[in-house]
Amino acid sequence: MLDDELIVETPERVELRFILASVGNRFIAAAIDHIIQILLIIVAALIFVWAAGWSRVSSLGVWAAALMILAVFAIYWGYFVVFETVWSGQTPGKRIMKLRVIREDGRPVRFFEVFVRNLLRLLIDFMPPLSYAVGVISIVFSSQSKRIGDFVAGTVVIKERSSEAPSLEEITRALEAELARPAATASPLKADPVLLDPAEFRAIQTFLRRRFELSPSSRASLAVRIAGPLAARLGIVDPQLSAEAFLEEIDRQHKSNSRYSS
């Protein structure tokens, strides 16, 4: 395993590999978010200054100042909580840098994890004179590049591999090719998927669903690891297919049998 790689093993024994975000990428993402926060605070300040100046009642000016303090706090802390909750672990800065916060088990973050990690951001990472230094030191010396808030919330920040995922055009072409294939063409694989248990089908489907998140080498080796035992159980000596194509065919036959039997 590489130092910047997180490996999560699912209950179906499928390994999911994630690239951990570096200090540099996280710093740039944070800088973008802070610039946006500063702009929001400036806009809020202008609005409240205008409201205080417009009002001739002194008590309203005091209320405007109090509301301004609350607005600054809401923008400073609530910005990260709202965006990471609504955008499933991303803020505008993280989205630009293709970063995402996830749970340690590879699942999307929930409000609780987002709340806890950002509460620690407020209490520790940005407390003078510690400033952002505590977060940077924690990321550098942590094996999973975690801030203090990540340790408590059980989260990690990963770099998305969007370039490995198929584009909509590629998916469309693949579907068109599948539909254009003659119906009489027989599958080169003769198998009886009934011999496999539900856990094995879940392993196949999990791999096919998450394979684009894996590096090419990890994806190929994991396909071989899953396909080998399944081929042995089905009594197939030479599938005449690649490991990934073999899993696709088993999944296709299983879905076809389930459709006809239902």
Secondary structure in CASP SS format (residue, H / E / C, confidence):
PFRMAT SS
TARGET T0000
AUTHOR 0000-0000-0000
METHOD secondary structure of the structure
MODEL  1
M C 1.00
L C 1.00
D C 1.00
D C 1.00
E E 1.00
L E 1.00
I E 1.00
V E 1.00
E E 1.00
T C 1.00
P C 1.00
E C 1.00
R C 1.00
V C 1.00
E E 1.00
L E 1.00
R E 1.00
F E 1.00
I E 1.00
L E 1.00
A C 1.00
S C 1.00
V H 1.00
G H 1.00
N H 1.00
R H 1.00
F H 1.00
I H 1.00
A H 1.00
A H 1.00
A H 1.00
I H 1.00
D H 1.00
H H 1.00
I H 1.00
I H 1.00
Q H 1.00
I H 1.00
L H 1.00
L H 1.00
I H 1.00
I H 1.00
V H 1.00
A H 1.00
A H 1.00
L H 1.00
I H 1.00
F H 1.00
V H 1.00
W H 1.00
A H 1.00
A H 1.00
G H 1.00
W H 1.00
S C 1.00
R C 1.00
V C 1.00
S H 1.00
S H 1.00
L H 1.00
G H 1.00
V H 1.00
W H 1.00
A H 1.00
A H 1.00
A H 1.00
L H 1.00
M H 1.00
I H 1.00
L H 1.00
A H 1.00
V H 1.00
F H 1.00
A H 1.00
I H 1.00
Y H 1.00
W H 1.00
G H 1.00
Y H 1.00
F H 1.00
V H 1.00
V H 1.00
F H 1.00
E H 1.00
T H 1.00
V H 1.00
W C 1.00
S C 1.00
G C 1.00
Q C 1.00
T C 1.00
P H 1.00
G H 1.00
K H 1.00
R H 1.00
I H 1.00
M C 1.00
K C 1.00
L E 1.00
R E 1.00
V E 1.00
I E 1.00
R E 1.00
E C 1.00
D C 1.00
G C 1.00
R C 1.00
P E 1.00
V C 1.00
R C 1.00
F H 1.00
F H 1.00
E H 1.00
V H 1.00
F H 1.00
V H 1.00
R H 1.00
N H 1.00
L H 1.00
L H 1.00
R H 1.00
L H 1.00
L H 1.00
I H 1.00
D H 1.00
F C 1.00
M C 1.00
P C 1.00
P C 1.00
L C 1.00
S C 1.00
Y C 1.00
A H 1.00
V H 1.00
G H 1.00
V H 1.00
I H 1.00
S H 1.00
I H 1.00
V H 1.00
F H 1.00
S C 1.00
S C 1.00
Q C 1.00
S C 1.00
K C 1.00
R C 1.00
I H 1.00
G H 1.00
D H 1.00
F H 1.00
V H 1.00
A H 1.00
G C 1.00
T E 1.00
V E 1.00
V E 1.00
I E 1.00
K E 1.00
E C 1.00
R C 1.00
S H 1.00
S H 1.00
E H 1.00
A C 1.00
P C 1.00
S C 1.00
L H 1.00
E H 1.00
E H 1.00
I H 1.00
T H 1.00
R H 1.00
A H 1.00
L H 1.00
E H 1.00
A H 1.00
E H 1.00
L H 1.00
A H 1.00
R C 1.00
P C 1.00
A C 1.00
A C 1.00
T C 1.00
A C 1.00
S C 1.00
P C 1.00
L C 1.00
K C 1.00
A C 1.00
D C 1.00
P H 1.00
V H 1.00
L H 1.00
L C 1.00
D C 1.00
P H 1.00
A H 1.00
E H 1.00
F H 1.00
R H 1.00
A H 1.00
I H 1.00
Q H 1.00
T H 1.00
F H 1.00
L H 1.00
R H 1.00
R H 1.00
R H 1.00
F H 1.00
E H 1.00
L C 1.00
S C 1.00
P H 1.00
S H 1.00
S H 1.00
R H 1.00
A H 1.00
S H 1.00
L H 1.00
A H 1.00
V H 1.00
R H 1.00
I H 1.00
A H 1.00
G H 1.00
P H 1.00
L H 1.00
A H 1.00
A H 1.00
R H 1.00
L C 1.00
G C 1.00
I C 1.00
V C 1.00
D C 1.00
P C 1.00
Q C 1.00
L C 1.00
S C 1.00
A H 1.00
E H 1.00
A H 1.00
F H 1.00
L H 1.00
E H 1.00
E H 1.00
I H 1.00
D H 1.00
R H 1.00
Q H 1.00
H H 1.00
K H 1.00
S H 1.00
N H 1.00
S H 1.00
R H 1.00
Y H 1.00
S H 1.00
S C 1.00
END
